[in-house]
Amino acid sequence: MRTFVLRARAAPTDRQKLLAAIGQEAHPEILAHTLMNAIFVAQSHRPDVVVYLVLESTQDFSRTIRFEASAMHAIGGFDERSLLGKVAAALDVSRGMGKEESRPVESGVTVRTVAFERLVQELAADHQLFVMDPKGTPIREQVFAERPCFLLTDHIPMPKNTFHTLDRLGTKRISLGRKMLFASQCVVLIHHALDER
Ligand SMILES: C[S@@+](CC[C@H](N)C(=O)[O-])C[C@H]1O[C@@H](n2cnc3c(N)ncnc32)[C@H](O)[C@@H]1O
Protein backbone atom coordinates (compact mmCIF):
# COMPACT_ATOMS: atom_id res chain seq x y z
CA MET A 1 0.00 0.00 0.00
CA ARG A 2 1.26 3.48 -0.84
CA THR A 3 -0.15 6.47 0.99
CA PHE A 4 0.18 10.10 0.01
CA VAL A 5 -0.82 13.09 2.12
CA LEU A 6 -1.04 16.46 0.41
CA ARG A 7 -1.18 19.34 2.86
CA ALA A 8 -2.91 21.98 0.75
CA ARG A 9 -2.37 25.04 2.86
CA ALA A 10 -3.95 27.48 0.43
CA ALA A 11 -6.91 25.34 -0.63
CA PRO A 12 -10.32 26.72 0.45
CA THR A 13 -12.71 24.43 2.32
CA ASP A 14 -15.67 26.22 0.73
CA ARG A 15 -16.80 24.67 -2.58
CA GLN A 16 -17.46 27.97 -4.37
CA LYS A 17 -14.15 29.45 -3.30
CA LEU A 18 -12.27 26.29 -4.22
CA LEU A 19 -13.68 26.18 -7.74
CA ALA A 20 -13.34 29.95 -8.25
CA ALA A 21 -9.67 29.75 -7.26
CA ILE A 22 -8.60 27.43 -10.08
CA GLY A 23 -5.67 29.10 -11.82
CA GLN A 24 -5.53 31.79 -9.11
CA GLU A 25 -3.16 32.20 -6.18
CA ALA A 26 -4.55 29.29 -4.15
CA HIS A 27 -3.93 26.87 -7.05
CA PRO A 28 -6.40 24.14 -6.09
CA GLU A 29 -5.50 22.46 -9.37
CA ILE A 30 -2.53 21.08 -7.41
CA LEU A 31 -5.05 18.82 -5.65
CA ALA A 32 -6.38 17.48 -8.93
CA HIS A 33 -2.90 16.90 -10.38
CA THR A 34 -1.75 15.09 -7.25
CA LEU A 35 -4.85 12.88 -7.15
CA MET A 36 -4.47 12.13 -10.85
CA ASN A 37 -0.82 11.09 -10.59
CA ALA A 38 -1.33 9.14 -7.38
CA ILE A 39 -4.29 7.07 -8.56
CA PHE A 40 -4.27 6.83 -12.35
CA VAL A 41 -2.10 5.03 -14.86
CA ALA A 42 -2.86 4.77 -18.59
CA GLN A 43 -6.21 3.01 -19.14
CA SER A 44 -6.40 1.95 -15.50
CA HIS A 45 -5.73 2.94 -11.92
CA ARG A 46 -3.47 1.82 -9.09
CA PRO A 47 -5.53 -0.15 -6.57
CA ASP A 48 -2.90 -0.03 -3.83
CA VAL A 49 -3.08 3.71 -3.19
CA VAL A 50 -4.64 5.91 -0.51
CA VAL A 51 -4.54 9.69 -0.88
CA TYR A 52 -5.35 12.23 1.80
CA LEU A 53 -5.98 15.83 0.75
CA VAL A 54 -5.87 18.23 3.68
CA LEU A 55 -7.46 21.58 2.81
CA GLU A 56 -6.46 24.27 5.25
CA SER A 57 -7.84 27.62 4.11
CA THR A 58 -10.89 27.59 6.32
CA GLN A 59 -13.20 29.55 8.62
CA ASP A 60 -13.55 26.60 11.01
CA PHE A 61 -11.70 23.29 10.60
CA SER A 62 -9.33 21.75 8.09
CA ARG A 63 -11.02 19.20 5.84
CA THR A 64 -9.19 15.93 5.27
CA ILE A 65 -10.55 13.98 2.33
CA ARG A 66 -9.47 10.35 2.06
CA PHE A 67 -9.53 8.53 -1.28
CA GLU A 68 -9.01 4.77 -1.25
CA ALA A 69 -8.56 3.80 -4.90
CA SER A 70 -9.50 0.11 -4.49
CA ALA A 71 -12.83 1.01 -2.83
CA MET A 72 -13.86 3.70 -5.31
CA HIS A 73 -16.57 2.38 -7.67
CA ALA A 74 -16.84 5.51 -9.79
CA ILE A 75 -13.39 6.99 -10.06
CA GLY A 76 -14.58 8.97 -13.08
CA GLY A 77 -12.39 11.07 -15.33
CA PHE A 78 -8.87 12.19 -14.61
CA ASP A 79 -9.41 15.78 -15.79
CA GLU A 80 -9.26 18.70 -13.36
CA ARG A 81 -13.01 19.29 -13.53
CA SER A 82 -13.87 15.70 -12.52
CA LEU A 83 -11.26 15.45 -9.80
CA LEU A 84 -12.00 18.84 -8.25
CA GLY A 85 -15.67 17.91 -8.56
CA LYS A 86 -14.98 14.99 -6.21
CA VAL A 87 -13.20 17.33 -3.79
CA ALA A 88 -16.08 19.83 -3.99
CA ALA A 89 -18.62 17.05 -3.33
CA ALA A 90 -16.71 16.07 -0.18
CA LEU A 91 -16.68 19.70 0.96
CA ASP A 92 -20.45 19.88 0.49
CA VAL A 93 -20.90 16.77 2.63
CA SER A 94 -18.66 18.26 5.31
CA ARG A 95 -20.74 21.42 5.78
CA GLY A 96 -21.67 21.97 9.41
CA MET A 97 -19.35 19.29 10.77
CA GLY A 98 -17.87 19.78 14.24
CA LYS A 99 -14.23 19.22 15.16
CA GLU A 100 -12.85 15.76 14.36
CA GLU A 101 -16.05 14.42 12.86
CA SER A 102 -16.10 12.03 9.91
CA ARG A 103 -18.66 11.50 7.13
CA PRO A 104 -18.82 9.14 4.16
CA VAL A 105 -19.00 10.88 0.77
CA GLU A 106 -19.20 7.95 -1.66
CA SER A 107 -17.66 4.50 -1.84
CA GLY A 108 -13.93 4.87 -1.09
CA VAL A 109 -14.17 8.55 -0.16
CA THR A 110 -14.59 10.01 3.32
CA VAL A 111 -14.22 13.50 4.73
CA ARG A 112 -13.04 14.41 8.22
CA THR A 113 -12.53 17.64 10.10
CA VAL A 114 -9.12 16.55 11.28
CA ALA A 115 -5.99 18.67 11.10
CA PHE A 116 -2.77 17.66 9.34
CA GLU A 117 -0.72 17.06 12.47
CA ARG A 118 -3.38 14.90 14.10
CA LEU A 119 -3.76 12.90 10.88
CA VAL A 120 -0.03 12.30 10.69
CA GLN A 121 0.06 11.19 14.33
CA GLU A 122 -2.61 8.62 13.50
CA LEU A 123 -0.82 7.42 10.37
CA ALA A 124 2.44 7.04 12.30
CA ALA A 125 0.89 4.11 14.18
CA ASP A 126 1.06 1.79 11.15
CA HIS A 127 2.95 3.63 8.40
CA GLN A 128 6.56 4.48 7.73
CA LEU A 129 6.47 8.30 7.37
CA PHE A 130 8.48 10.29 4.83
CA VAL A 131 8.38 14.02 4.27
CA MET A 132 9.46 15.13 0.83
CA ASP A 133 12.38 17.53 0.91
CA PRO A 134 14.96 18.34 -1.79
CA LYS A 135 17.63 18.32 0.93
CA GLY A 136 16.70 14.88 2.29
CA THR A 137 18.19 11.44 1.66
CA PRO A 138 18.12 10.51 -2.04
CA ILE A 139 15.14 8.19 -2.61
CA ARG A 140 17.34 5.53 -4.25
CA GLU A 141 19.20 5.11 -0.91
CA GLN A 142 16.05 4.66 1.14
CA VAL A 143 14.77 1.27 2.25
CA PHE A 144 10.97 1.04 2.26
CA ALA A 145 8.76 -1.14 4.46
CA GLU A 146 5.25 -2.38 3.60
CA ARG A 147 3.34 0.84 4.21
CA PRO A 148 5.22 3.97 3.25
CA CYS A 149 3.39 7.27 3.62
CA PHE A 150 4.66 10.34 1.78
CA LEU A 151 3.93 13.86 3.05
CA LEU A 152 3.78 16.74 0.59
CA THR A 153 2.63 20.35 0.51
CA ASP A 154 1.17 22.64 -2.10
CA HIS A 155 3.19 25.77 -3.00
CA ILE A 156 3.25 26.92 0.64
CA PRO A 157 5.98 25.21 2.70
CA MET A 158 5.35 23.15 5.81
CA PRO A 159 5.47 25.44 8.90
CA LYS A 160 8.67 25.01 10.96
CA ASN A 161 6.73 23.75 14.00
CA THR A 162 5.40 20.84 11.99
CA PHE A 163 8.93 19.54 11.54
CA HIS A 164 9.26 19.19 15.31
CA THR A 165 6.17 16.98 15.34
CA LEU A 166 7.40 15.02 12.33
CA ASP A 167 10.82 14.49 13.91
CA ARG A 168 9.19 13.23 17.10
CA LEU A 169 7.27 10.70 15.00
CA GLY A 170 10.48 9.48 13.36
CA THR A 171 9.63 10.91 9.94
CA LYS A 172 12.46 10.65 7.43
CA ARG A 173 13.24 13.31 4.81
CA ILE A 174 13.52 12.06 1.24
CA SER A 175 14.81 13.88 -1.81
CA LEU A 176 13.99 13.49 -5.48
CA GLY A 177 16.86 15.71 -6.56
CA ARG A 178 17.76 19.33 -6.10
CA LYS A 179 15.20 20.80 -8.48
CA MET A 180 12.03 22.04 -6.76
CA LEU A 181 9.13 20.09 -8.28
CA PHE A 182 5.35 20.20 -8.04
CA ALA A 183 3.83 17.81 -5.50
CA SER A 184 2.19 15.93 -8.38
CA GLN A 185 5.55 15.46 -10.08
CA CYS A 186 6.98 14.08 -6.83
CA VAL A 187 4.17 11.53 -6.75
CA VAL A 188 5.10 10.23 -10.21
CA LEU A 189 8.76 9.89 -9.23
CA ILE A 190 7.89 8.16 -5.95
CA HIS A 191 5.67 5.64 -7.77
CA HIS A 192 8.45 5.04 -10.28
CA ALA A 193 11.06 4.51 -7.57
CA LEU A 194 8.80 1.98 -5.80
CA ASP A 195 7.70 0.31 -9.04
CA GLU A 196 11.34 -0.38 -9.88
CA ARG A 197 11.94 -2.36 -6.66
C1 LIG B 1 6.17 23.02 -5.05
S1 LIG B 1 6.86 22.11 -3.72
C2 LIG B 1 6.68 23.19 -2.36
C3 LIG B 1 7.39 24.44 -2.56
C4 LIG B 1 7.44 25.31 -1.34
N1 LIG B 1 7.55 26.66 -1.77
C5 LIG B 1 8.61 24.92 -0.45
O1 LIG B 1 9.57 25.65 -0.42
O2 LIG B 1 8.54 23.85 0.18
C6 LIG B 1 5.64 20.93 -3.41
C7 LIG B 1 6.06 19.72 -2.61
O3 LIG B 1 7.00 18.97 -3.33
C8 LIG B 1 8.11 18.67 -2.53
N2 LIG B 1 9.27 18.65 -3.39
C9 LIG B 1 9.48 19.46 -4.45
N3 LIG B 1 10.64 19.17 -5.04
C10 LIG B 1 11.18 18.14 -4.36
C11 LIG B 1 12.37 17.38 -4.48
N4 LIG B 1 13.25 17.66 -5.43
N5 LIG B 1 12.60 16.39 -3.61
C12 LIG B 1 11.71 16.10 -2.63
N6 LIG B 1 10.56 16.78 -2.47
C13 LIG B 1 10.29 17.79 -3.29
C14 LIG B 1 8.17 19.78 -1.50
O4 LIG B 1 8.86 19.36 -0.37
C15 LIG B 1 6.71 20.00 -1.27
O5 LIG B 1 6.22 19.04 -0.35
The ligand as an SDF file (V2000), in Angstrom:
LIG
                    3D

 27 29  0  0  0  0  0  0  0  0999 V2000
    6.1710   23.0160   -5.0490 C   0  0  0  0  0  0  0  0  0  0  0  0
    6.8580   22.1150   -3.7210 S   0  0  0  0  0  0  0  0  0  0  0  0
    6.6790   23.1910   -2.3550 C   0  0  0  0  0  0  0  0  0  0  0  0
    7.3910   24.4400   -2.5580 C   0  0  0  0  0  0  0  0  0  0  0  0
    7.4430   25.3090   -1.3410 C   0  0  0  0  0  0  0  0  0  0  0  0
    7.5510   26.6640   -1.7700 N   0  0  0  0  0  0  0  0  0  0  0  0
    8.6100   24.9150   -0.4530 C   0  0  0  0  0  0  0  0  0  0  0  0
    9.5660   25.6540   -0.4240 O   0  0  0  0  0  0  0  0  0  0  0  0
    8.5430   23.8520    0.1830 O   0  0  0  0  0  0  0  0  0  0  0  0
    5.6440   20.9310   -3.4090 C   0  0  0  0  0  0  0  0  0  0  0  0
    6.0590   19.7190   -2.6050 C   0  0  0  0  0  0  0  0  0  0  0  0
    6.9970   18.9700   -3.3330 O   0  0  0  0  0  0  0  0  0  0  0  0
    8.1150   18.6650   -2.5340 C   0  0  0  0  0  0  0  0  0  0  0  0
    9.2700   18.6520   -3.3910 N   0  0  0  0  0  0  0  0  0  0  0  0
    9.4830   19.4640   -4.4500 C   0  0  0  0  0  0  0  0  0  0  0  0
   10.6380   19.1740   -5.0390 N   0  0  0  0  0  0  0  0  0  0  0  0
   11.1770   18.1370   -4.3560 C   0  0  0  0  0  0  0  0  0  0  0  0
   12.3750   17.3810   -4.4820 C   0  0  0  0  0  0  0  0  0  0  0  0
   13.2510   17.6640   -5.4320 N   0  0  0  0  0  0  0  0  0  0  0  0
   12.6040   16.3880   -3.6100 N   0  0  0  0  0  0  0  0  0  0  0  0
   11.7050   16.0990   -2.6300 C   0  0  0  0  0  0  0  0  0  0  0  0
   10.5580   16.7770   -2.4680 N   0  0  0  0  0  0  0  0  0  0  0  0
   10.2940   17.7930   -3.2900 C   0  0  0  0  0  0  0  0  0  0  0  0
    8.1700   19.7770   -1.5030 C   0  0  0  0  0  0  0  0  0  0  0  0
    8.8610   19.3550   -0.3650 O   0  0  0  0  0  0  0  0  0  0  0  0
    6.7090   20.0020   -1.2680 C   0  0  0  0  0  0  0  0  0  0  0  0
    6.2240   19.0350   -0.3500 O   0  0  0  0  0  0  0  0  0  0  0  0
  1  2  1  0
  2  3  1  0
  2 10  1  0
  3  4  1  0
  4  5  1  0
  5  6  1  0
  5  7  1  0
  7  8  2  0
  7  9  1  0
 10 11  1  0
 11 12  1  0
 11 26  1  0
 12 13  1  0
 13 14  1  0
 13 24  1  0
 14 15  1  0
 14 23  1  0
 15 16  2  0
 16 17  1  0
 17 18  1  0
 17 23  2  0
 18 19  1  0
 18 20  2  0
 20 21  1  0
 21 22  2  0
 22 23  1  0
 24 25  1  0
 24 26  1  0
 26 27  1  0
M  CHG  2   2   1   9  -1
M  END
$$$$
